[in-house]
Amino acid sequence: MASLVTVDQVDKALKLGLAADVGDSSASDGDASRLDDIILKISQATDIVLDFIQPKPDPAWTIETVPPRVTAAIIIAIRCLLDDTEESMAMLTGLSGKTGPDPKNPIAALLWRLRDPSMA
């Protein structure tokens, strides 16, 4: 699965300060593992968001063609994965398809027009 957001986009949107970690020549292994964790979260959030969208985009989106609302949803999902709070986890659980989407869920609100509920 191709990444639909960049580390730089996530860094700027969530104000993580990763650019300082990467540009610091004295960066420790902890900083590298932090970057690795963000890359993992990007992959996880992309999978969560694309799984909610039904049918899958055809042709598959690339970083150049992904709609901005999908990029925003992925970044919010990354924030939820990083926060690991009850509220954040509820937002992600609301995308499971087990229950109807919560109209207050910002991720579902961004993606709902891209979803055909009869196919989900």
Order of alpha helices (4+ residues) and beta strands (2+ residues): alpha-alpha-alpha-alpha-alpha-alpha
